[in-house]
Amino acid sequence: MSRTVIRGGLVVTASDEMHADVLVDGGRIAALAAHDSDEAAGWTAARTIDATGKYVIPGGVDAHTHMEMPFGGTYAADTFETGTRAAAWGGTTTIVDFAIQSVGRSLREGLDAWYAKADGNCAIDYAFHMILADVNESSLKEMDLLVGEGITSFKLFMAYPGVFYSDDGQILRAMQRAESNGGLIMMHAENGIAIDVLVEQALAAGRTDPRYHGDVRKVALEAEATHRAIQLARVAGSPLYVVHVSADEAVAEIAAARHKGQPVFGETCPQYLFLSTDNLAEPDFEGAKYVCSTPLRPREHQEVLWRGLRNNELQVVSTDHCPFCFSGQKERGRGDFSKIPNGMPGVENRMDLLHQAVVDGHISRRRWIEIACASPARMFGLYPKKGTIAPGADADIVVYDPAARQTVSAETHHMNVDYSAYEGKQLTGQVETVLSRGEVVVDNRTYTGRAGHGIYTPRATCQYLN
């Protein structure tokens, strides 16, 4: 593999900003040196990328995606091929997707199915979490084996009774196992038993539109489940990572636990930072486009989430990318909001939306890189191979134009879905060139990547616990 030099840019990582040139050799970052230094002047390379006036940032790490996920009788619209290509377009160079255990089946069987889906199809590097849908003695033992092969995080659900739901006893057992094997428990924290009662009552009363999806999934039921998960983790002595935190009261539960020194972490997603129940209430069933769980919240929750990101009550922004087309998939729920597939597209938009947050003053440049690159890499055992620009790290690098203007639209995005959740939104900043392990996969806004370049990447345990 030939050498590449990236010259003239402002290198931005979670900890530093420096005017530096970057030398890439053999798929890794070989050196950084000041623009005008003798060291940088002496570098020779087959390719030089001019980053003058641009940021040079680490490739994004999206630690929560669902490619080809089965849900409600259909499948997420993005395959590993289309989803990872879209991720590359958006400046994300690593995803951590979810392999799913089926009830009555082994973890191994579920994991092998996801290996097969992804193998040879990914444009960027990928890793897996494991969804535990059936906690029993056999699956608890399998957790140890999976940690040994680099699947070091396990997701449980307090929601979706009859599908993914685990009761408190099962959750406690899984947490105890994670405490002993070093794994990290990820939790979908909503009281699914209570939510099902409210769904049944809403439908019986004729409240069938998409907006009622948000209405029945109460803030209090997210907060209650978050509190319960934290207390179970406290009893088990295990760490806890709460996925897709959407509401003020859930943030408060996480903050209170962290204040007491408990190893509890929180993730939110762009949809909760930029969208709201106003979108769920759009007329003519358009609100179905925005059905996801946890649901979108009233707009006043957004500032609480931004504050949580600024003060590290929340550590990571992932997408929960799980796209379903409006036509033929979301439409399954006409007349019954509970039949709308839960999920939204976003893997291509995350880095740009978070840069807009920098422009708007919600977060700093370095915090942008921290919550989108470095923290997810550390949280899930990929750092410093991923998530930073430093000698020895994989050459996953994005040349980012902070002054470019773009309008988000389904007509120009690369996700395999027929709408954009951010249609018409004006953004400042755009990905220009993307390297994945030193190979240019997006070249000055032209895609040059290929399915099969991306490789499976085993993970260490959570690096915030070492």
Backbone torsions as a table, in degrees:
resi	resn	phi	psi	omega
1	MET	NA	131.4	-174.0
2	SER	-77.7	162.8	-179.6
3	ARG	-83.6	147.8	177.8
4	THR	-131.4	140.4	172.9
5	VAL	-118.3	132.5	175.0
6	ILE	-108.0	114.3	-171.5
7	ARG	-114.0	144.5	165.8
8	GLY	90.7	-1.8	-174.5
9	GLY	-94.3	170.3	171.9
10	LEU	-95.4	110.4	179.0
11	VAL	-78.2	123.3	-179.8
12	VAL	-119.8	120.0	172.0
13	THR	-120.7	-177.4	179.6
14	ALA	-64.9	-24.0	-174.1
15	SER	-112.9	-19.3	-172.1
16	ASP	-142.5	157.0	165.2
17	GLU	-130.3	128.4	-177.6
18	MET	-150.6	141.5	173.9
19	HIS	-80.5	102.1	-172.3
20	ALA	-146.0	150.7	169.3
21	ASP	-91.5	152.9	-176.1
22	VAL	-124.3	128.2	177.3
23	LEU	-103.1	126.4	178.6
24	VAL	-111.9	130.6	-179.4
25	ASP	-147.8	128.5	177.0
26	GLY	64.6	30.2	177.9
27	GLY	83.3	-0.4	-179.9
28	ARG	-125.0	165.3	174.7
29	ILE	-79.8	120.5	-176.8
30	ALA	-91.3	-37.0	-176.1
31	ALA	-165.6	156.3	167.7
32	LEU	-124.6	143.6	178.1
33	ALA	-154.2	149.4	179.6
34	ALA	-56.5	146.2	-176.6
35	HIS	-48.5	-46.8	-170.6
36	ASP	-96.1	15.8	-176.6
37	SER	-82.7	155.3	175.4
38	ASP	-62.7	-35.5	-179.3
39	GLU	-59.8	-51.1	-179.0
40	ALA	-64.2	-38.6	-179.7
41	ALA	-62.6	-27.3	-177.2
42	GLY	-85.8	-5.3	-179.1
43	TRP	-72.9	136.0	171.9
44	THR	-117.2	146.2	-177.2
45	ALA	-156.7	156.0	177.6
46	ALA	-70.3	-26.2	-177.8
47	ARG	-138.4	137.6	174.0
48	THR	-120.0	129.5	177.1
49	ILE	-108.5	124.8	-179.8
50	ASP	-86.7	114.6	-179.7
51	ALA	-110.8	21.9	-179.2
52	THR	-57.2	129.4	179.7
53	GLY	78.2	4.9	-176.6
54	LYS	-116.2	164.9	170.0
55	TYR	-91.4	145.2	170.3
56	VAL	-115.1	110.6	-171.1
57	ILE	-125.7	160.5	175.3
58	PRO	-67.0	150.1	172.0
59	GLY	-59.9	143.8	-179.2
60	GLY	-67.5	149.7	174.1
61	VAL	-117.2	109.0	178.6
62	ASP	-98.2	105.8	-170.8
63	ALA	-90.8	14.9	-178.3
64	HIS	-152.5	89.6	175.8
65	THR	-131.5	158.6	178.4
66	HIS	-134.3	80.8	175.3
67	MET	-79.3	136.8	175.5
68	GLU	57.1	28.9	-175.6
69	MET	-77.1	130.0	174.1
70	PRO	-74.6	136.2	179.4
71	PHE	-157.5	122.0	171.7
72	GLY	57.2	37.6	176.9
73	GLY	85.3	6.2	176.7
74	THR	-138.5	-172.1	-178.2
75	TYR	-131.7	147.5	171.8
76	ALA	-53.0	140.5	-169.2
77	ALA	-73.6	-22.9	179.8
78	ASP	-88.7	128.8	168.4
79	THR	-82.4	173.4	174.2
80	PHE	-61.8	-31.3	178.9
81	GLU	-70.3	-53.0	-177.2
82	THR	-70.6	-37.2	-177.1
83	GLY	-68.4	-40.5	-179.8
84	THR	-75.7	-28.7	173.9
85	ARG	-65.0	-44.5	177.6
86	ALA	-63.1	-39.1	177.4
87	ALA	-59.0	-45.4	179.2
88	ALA	-59.7	-44.6	177.6
89	TRP	-55.6	-34.0	-177.4
90	GLY	-92.6	8.8	175.6
91	GLY	85.7	12.8	175.0
92	THR	-99.6	128.5	-174.8
93	THR	-116.5	-0.9	173.2
94	THR	-145.4	134.1	170.4
95	ILE	-119.1	150.7	168.3
96	VAL	-117.7	109.9	-175.7
97	ASP	-97.6	173.3	-175.9
98	PHE	-112.4	114.0	167.9
99	ALA	-78.3	144.4	-170.9
100	ILE	-118.6	125.5	168.5
101	GLN	-81.1	133.0	172.5
102	SER	-90.0	147.0	178.6
103	VAL	-58.7	130.7	-179.2
104	GLY	88.2	-5.4	-179.5
105	ARG	-115.7	168.0	-177.3
106	SER	-84.2	160.8	171.8
107	LEU	-60.9	-41.8	-177.9
108	ARG	-57.4	-42.5	-179.2
109	GLU	-62.8	-43.3	177.8
110	GLY	-65.0	-44.7	-179.2
111	LEU	-63.5	-43.6	179.8
112	ASP	-61.8	-34.8	177.6
113	ALA	-63.9	-38.1	179.3
114	TRP	-75.4	-36.4	171.6
115	TYR	-54.4	-44.6	-177.1
116	ALA	-67.0	-37.8	178.7
117	LYS	-62.5	-41.1	-171.0
118	ALA	-88.6	-30.1	-171.0
119	ASP	-58.1	123.5	177.6
120	GLY	78.6	1.6	-174.5
121	ASN	-113.4	-9.2	-170.4
122	CYS	-94.1	139.0	177.9
123	ALA	-84.2	-20.3	-179.3
124	ILE	-133.2	170.8	-177.9
125	ASP	-71.2	153.8	-175.0
126	TYR	-146.4	157.0	175.5
127	ALA	-142.0	176.7	-177.4
128	PHE	-132.2	142.7	157.8
129	HIS	-95.5	168.7	176.4
130	MET	-119.9	125.7	173.0
131	ILE	-85.0	123.3	175.3
132	LEU	-93.5	110.5	178.7
133	ALA	-104.0	-11.4	-174.9
134	ASP	-145.0	88.5	-178.1
135	VAL	-82.4	115.9	177.1
136	ASN	-149.5	179.3	-176.2
137	GLU	-57.7	-39.4	-178.7
138	SER	-67.0	-47.1	-177.9
139	SER	-70.5	-30.2	175.8
140	LEU	-64.0	-41.5	177.6
141	LYS	-65.2	-37.9	179.5
142	GLU	-63.4	-29.2	178.6
143	MET	-55.0	-42.1	-179.7
144	ASP	-60.1	-42.9	-178.3
145	LEU	-65.5	-40.3	-178.8
146	LEU	-66.5	-40.4	176.5
147	VAL	-56.8	-39.4	180.0
148	GLY	-63.9	-24.6	179.4
149	GLU	-106.9	16.0	170.5
150	GLY	94.6	12.7	170.5
151	ILE	-102.8	94.1	-165.2
152	THR	-109.7	13.7	178.8
153	SER	-141.5	145.3	-171.2
154	PHE	-135.5	126.0	-176.3
155	LYS	-101.0	133.4	174.0
156	LEU	-121.5	158.9	-175.8
157	PHE	-123.0	127.9	168.0
158	MET	-91.1	-3.1	179.4
159	ALA	-108.6	177.4	175.2
160	TYR	60.1	59.8	174.3
161	PRO	-55.3	138.6	179.4
162	GLY	85.8	-7.0	179.6
163	VAL	-122.2	-73.5	-178.1
164	PHE	-112.2	-9.2	-168.7
165	TYR	-56.7	135.9	168.9
166	SER	-119.7	141.1	177.2
167	ASP	-83.6	174.8	-173.8
168	ASP	-61.7	-35.1	179.1
169	GLY	-66.4	-42.8	177.1
170	GLN	-64.2	-41.9	179.4
171	ILE	-61.9	-44.7	179.8
172	LEU	-60.7	-43.7	179.5
173	ARG	-61.7	-43.1	179.3
174	ALA	-65.1	-39.7	177.9
175	MET	-64.6	-41.1	177.6
176	GLN	-61.7	-38.9	179.1
177	ARG	-66.6	-41.4	178.9
178	ALA	-63.8	-36.1	178.0
179	GLU	-60.5	-34.6	-177.7
180	SER	-85.9	-28.8	-176.0
181	ASN	-103.8	-0.7	176.8
182	GLY	86.6	4.9	-179.9
183	GLY	-75.1	165.5	179.2
184	LEU	-114.5	123.7	176.5
185	ILE	-84.9	126.6	174.5
186	MET	-104.5	138.0	-173.1
187	MET	-127.7	126.5	164.7
188	HIS	-84.7	103.9	-170.1
189	ALA	-101.0	91.0	169.1
190	GLU	-146.2	142.0	179.4
191	ASN	-78.3	89.9	-173.9
192	GLY	-66.5	-30.1	179.2
193	ILE	-65.1	-46.9	178.8
194	ALA	-68.6	-39.8	179.8
195	ILE	-59.7	-41.1	179.8
196	ASP	-60.9	-35.4	175.8
197	VAL	-63.2	-45.7	-178.2
198	LEU	-67.8	-34.6	175.9
199	VAL	-62.0	-48.9	-179.0
200	GLU	-59.3	-42.4	-179.0
201	GLN	-68.4	-39.5	179.7
202	ALA	-63.9	-46.6	-179.1
203	LEU	-64.2	-39.9	179.5
204	ALA	-63.3	-29.2	179.7
205	ALA	-88.5	4.1	178.1
206	GLY	83.6	11.4	178.1
207	ARG	-89.7	91.1	-169.5
208	THR	-114.1	-8.1	-175.0
209	ASP	-73.2	160.1	-178.2
210	PRO	-53.9	-32.1	-175.5
211	ARG	-62.6	-24.4	-179.6
212	TYR	-74.5	-16.9	172.2
213	HIS	-57.9	-42.8	177.7
214	GLY	-73.7	-33.2	-175.9
215	ASP	-66.5	-40.0	-176.5
216	VAL	-80.6	-24.2	179.9
217	ARG	-89.6	75.9	-168.4
218	LYS	-63.6	146.9	172.1
219	VAL	-53.8	-41.6	-178.3
220	ALA	-62.6	-32.2	-178.8
221	LEU	-79.2	-24.2	169.1
222	GLU	-73.4	-43.0	-178.9
223	ALA	-65.6	-42.4	-179.8
224	GLU	-62.3	-45.6	-179.4
225	ALA	-66.9	-38.6	177.3
226	THR	-61.7	-45.4	177.9
227	HIS	-60.0	-45.1	-177.5
228	ARG	-65.1	-41.8	177.9
229	ALA	-62.2	-40.7	179.8
230	ILE	-63.7	-42.1	-179.1
231	GLN	-69.3	-37.9	176.3
232	LEU	-63.7	-41.5	177.4
233	ALA	-64.3	-36.8	177.8
234	ARG	-62.4	-43.8	179.0
235	VAL	-64.7	-41.0	-178.1
236	ALA	-77.0	-18.9	-175.3
237	GLY	73.1	26.5	-175.8
238	SER	-109.9	155.9	172.1
239	PRO	-72.8	162.3	-178.9
240	LEU	-143.2	135.9	176.4
241	TYR	-122.1	114.5	-178.4
242	VAL	-92.5	120.5	-176.2
243	VAL	-83.4	160.8	176.2
244	HIS	29.4	62.1	175.6
245	VAL	-70.6	128.6	-172.0
246	SER	-121.8	-11.9	-167.1
247	ALA	-134.8	155.8	-174.8
248	ASP	-59.0	-42.0	-175.4
249	GLU	-68.7	-33.1	176.2
250	ALA	-68.8	-39.5	175.4
251	VAL	-60.0	-41.7	-179.1
252	ALA	-62.8	-38.1	178.1
253	GLU	-64.4	-43.7	179.0
254	ILE	-64.9	-44.6	-179.3
255	ALA	-61.2	-41.1	-179.1
256	ALA	-64.4	-40.9	179.3
257	ALA	-66.4	-42.3	179.6
258	ARG	-65.3	-36.8	179.1
259	HIS	-61.9	-30.0	178.1
260	LYS	-85.7	1.2	177.4
261	GLY	89.3	9.5	180.0
262	GLN	-77.9	139.4	-179.8
263	PRO	-78.2	76.2	-179.5
264	VAL	-117.4	134.2	-176.7
265	PHE	-126.9	155.0	-178.4
266	GLY	-133.7	143.7	177.7
267	GLU	-120.9	140.8	166.2
268	THR	-125.6	179.6	-172.9
269	CYS	-134.5	156.7	-178.3
270	PRO	-56.3	-34.2	-177.2
271	GLN	-61.7	-31.4	179.3
272	TYR	-80.3	-21.0	-179.5
273	LEU	-87.6	-25.4	-172.3
274	PHE	-122.4	-16.0	-178.4
275	LEU	-120.5	170.5	-175.7
276	SER	-155.5	-176.9	177.1
277	THR	-60.4	-19.8	174.3
278	ASP	-57.8	-37.2	178.7
279	ASN	-70.6	-41.2	177.9
280	LEU	-61.0	-27.1	-176.8
281	ALA	-91.4	5.2	179.5
282	GLU	-58.5	141.2	-173.1
283	PRO	-72.9	172.6	175.3
284	ASP	57.9	37.9	175.8
285	PHE	67.4	6.5	177.6
286	GLU	-61.2	-27.9	179.3
287	GLY	-59.0	-21.3	179.6
288	ALA	-60.2	-28.2	179.2
289	LYS	-59.9	-23.2	-171.7
290	TYR	-108.6	13.9	178.9
291	VAL	-79.4	117.3	175.4
292	CYS	-151.0	166.3	-179.4
293	SER	-134.0	128.2	-0.4
294	THR	-56.8	157.1	-174.7
295	PRO	-84.7	167.8	170.7
296	LEU	-63.7	147.2	-175.2
297	ARG	-115.8	166.0	172.2
298	PRO	-55.5	151.1	-170.0
299	ARG	-57.2	-28.1	-175.8
300	GLU	-66.1	-17.0	177.1
301	HIS	-72.0	-21.6	-174.6
302	GLN	-60.5	-44.9	-176.8
303	GLU	-66.1	-31.8	176.3
304	VAL	-65.2	-40.6	178.1
305	LEU	-65.9	-44.0	177.5
306	TRP	-60.6	-42.8	178.8
307	ARG	-63.6	-39.6	177.0
308	GLY	-61.7	-35.7	176.7
309	LEU	-71.8	-37.3	-179.8
310	ARG	-67.6	-38.8	-173.7
311	ASN	-102.1	12.6	172.3
312	ASN	69.2	22.8	166.1
313	GLU	-72.1	-30.2	171.5
314	LEU	-116.0	136.6	-171.1
315	GLN	-107.6	-23.8	-167.4
316	VAL	-136.7	142.1	166.7
317	VAL	-115.0	112.2	173.9
318	SER	-115.3	174.4	-174.8
319	THR	-97.9	-26.1	-166.3
320	ASP	53.6	38.9	-177.8
321	HIS	-58.9	112.5	179.8
322	CYS	-150.2	77.2	-168.6
323	PRO	-83.3	139.3	170.7
324	PHE	-129.1	134.0	-179.4
325	CYS	-64.5	145.0	176.0
326	PHE	-63.1	-47.8	-179.1
327	SER	-76.9	118.2	173.5
328	GLY	88.2	-20.7	179.1
329	GLN	-114.9	-64.7	176.2
330	LYS	-58.5	-31.7	-176.9
331	GLU	-66.9	-12.7	175.9
332	ARG	-58.1	-20.9	-176.1
333	GLY	-98.6	12.5	174.8
334	ARG	-61.4	124.5	-179.2
335	GLY	86.2	-5.2	178.4
336	ASP	-160.6	96.1	-174.3
337	PHE	-59.3	-23.9	-177.6
338	SER	-71.4	-11.7	178.2
339	LYS	-97.1	1.1	176.6
340	ILE	-74.5	123.8	177.6
341	PRO	-57.7	132.8	-177.0
342	ASN	-83.8	116.3	175.4
343	GLY	155.9	155.0	-178.1
344	MET	-138.4	153.3	174.2
345	PRO	-80.6	150.2	178.4
346	GLY	-176.9	-6.5	-172.6
347	VAL	-60.9	-26.6	-178.8
348	GLU	-84.5	-18.5	-170.0
349	ASN	-100.3	-15.4	-167.3
350	ARG	-60.0	-51.0	-175.5
351	MET	-63.6	-39.2	179.8
352	ASP	-69.5	-42.8	178.9
353	LEU	-61.9	-40.3	179.9
354	LEU	-71.8	-28.9	172.0
355	HIS	-67.0	-38.2	175.8
356	GLN	-59.4	-34.7	176.3
357	ALA	-64.5	-32.5	173.3
358	VAL	-65.2	-47.4	179.7
359	VAL	-59.1	-39.4	-176.6
360	ASP	-81.5	-5.6	175.7
361	GLY	88.2	10.6	178.8
362	HIS	-74.1	-38.2	-177.4
363	ILE	-140.3	164.1	176.9
364	SER	-86.5	168.2	176.6
365	ARG	-58.3	-46.0	-177.1
366	ARG	-68.0	-35.2	177.0
367	ARG	-67.0	-34.8	173.1
368	TRP	-52.6	-50.7	-178.6
369	ILE	-69.3	-34.4	-179.6
370	GLU	-64.0	-49.7	-174.3
371	ILE	-78.0	-19.5	-177.2
372	ALA	-103.4	-18.7	-173.8
373	CYS	-129.4	-64.5	-170.6
374	ALA	-71.9	-47.8	-177.7
375	SER	-64.3	-46.1	175.9
376	PRO	-61.2	-35.1	177.5
377	ALA	-65.1	-42.6	177.9
378	ARG	-68.8	-42.2	-176.7
379	MET	-59.0	-35.4	-172.5
380	PHE	-117.9	28.2	166.0
381	GLY	69.6	35.4	-179.9
382	LEU	-115.7	-4.1	-174.0
383	TYR	-92.7	142.6	1.6
384	PRO	-94.3	13.5	174.7
385	LYS	-58.5	-41.2	177.3
386	LYS	-120.3	157.9	169.4
387	GLY	93.3	-0.4	178.7
388	THR	-150.9	169.7	173.3
389	ILE	-115.6	103.5	-177.4
390	ALA	-157.1	150.6	178.9
391	PRO	-53.5	131.8	-179.2
392	GLY	97.1	-21.3	178.3
393	ALA	-72.0	154.3	171.4
394	ASP	-57.3	142.2	-179.8
395	ALA	-81.3	64.2	171.8
396	ASP	-96.3	99.8	-167.7
397	ILE	-134.7	140.3	176.6
398	VAL	-120.2	127.5	168.1
399	VAL	-91.3	116.5	-169.7
400	TYR	-117.0	128.1	179.7
401	ASP	-93.4	105.5	-174.9
402	PRO	-74.8	-12.1	-177.0
403	ALA	-101.5	-11.5	-178.5
404	ALA	-62.5	148.7	175.6
405	ARG	-113.2	140.3	177.9
406	GLN	-144.7	156.2	174.2
407	THR	-117.2	120.5	-177.5
408	VAL	-71.7	134.0	-178.7
409	SER	-159.7	147.2	174.2
410	ALA	-63.6	-22.9	-179.2
411	GLU	-70.6	-23.5	-176.5
412	THR	-117.7	-6.9	179.7
413	HIS	-80.9	170.0	-172.9
414	HIS	-115.6	3.1	173.8
415	MET	-73.0	148.3	-174.0
416	ASN	-87.3	59.8	-176.1
417	VAL	-145.4	148.3	-167.5
418	ASP	-90.3	12.5	174.4
419	TYR	-150.2	162.6	171.5
420	SER	-113.4	135.8	177.0
421	ALA	-68.8	-15.8	-176.2
422	TYR	-120.2	30.3	-176.5
423	GLU	-50.4	125.6	175.9
424	GLY	83.5	-3.6	-178.4
425	LYS	-70.8	130.6	178.4
426	GLN	-88.2	127.5	-179.8
427	LEU	-124.6	146.4	172.0
428	THR	-104.0	124.4	-178.2
429	GLY	110.4	140.8	-178.9
430	GLN	-158.6	143.5	174.6
431	VAL	-66.3	133.8	-179.9
432	GLU	-109.7	-51.7	-178.0
433	THR	-137.8	139.7	-177.1
434	VAL	-130.3	129.6	172.7
435	LEU	-111.6	135.6	173.9
436	SER	-119.6	114.0	-173.2
437	ARG	47.1	43.8	174.5
438	GLY	85.3	-12.1	179.9
439	GLU	-93.3	129.7	-179.9
440	VAL	-73.8	117.7	-179.9
441	VAL	-107.2	-21.9	168.2
442	VAL	-131.8	120.8	-173.6
443	ASP	-116.3	101.1	178.8
444	ASN	51.2	52.0	178.5
445	ARG	67.6	24.7	171.0
446	THR	-123.5	130.8	-177.6
447	TYR	-78.3	125.3	179.3
448	THR	-125.0	8.8	-178.0
449	GLY	-79.2	-176.2	-179.4
450	ARG	-154.9	148.2	172.1
451	ALA	-62.3	135.7	179.6
452	GLY	100.8	-15.8	174.5
453	HIS	-66.0	-42.0	-178.2
454	GLY	-67.1	140.1	-178.3
455	ILE	-122.9	153.2	175.3
456	TYR	-65.9	134.5	-175.0
457	THR	-123.5	104.2	176.6
458	PRO	-64.9	153.1	-172.9
459	ARG	-118.9	149.6	168.0
460	ALA	-79.4	178.9	176.5
461	THR	-77.5	169.5	-176.3
462	CYS	-53.6	124.8	-174.8
463	GLN	-84.0	-5.4	173.5
464	TYR	-80.6	-5.6	-176.5
465	LEU	-107.8	-4.0	-175.8
466	ASN	-73.8	NA	NA
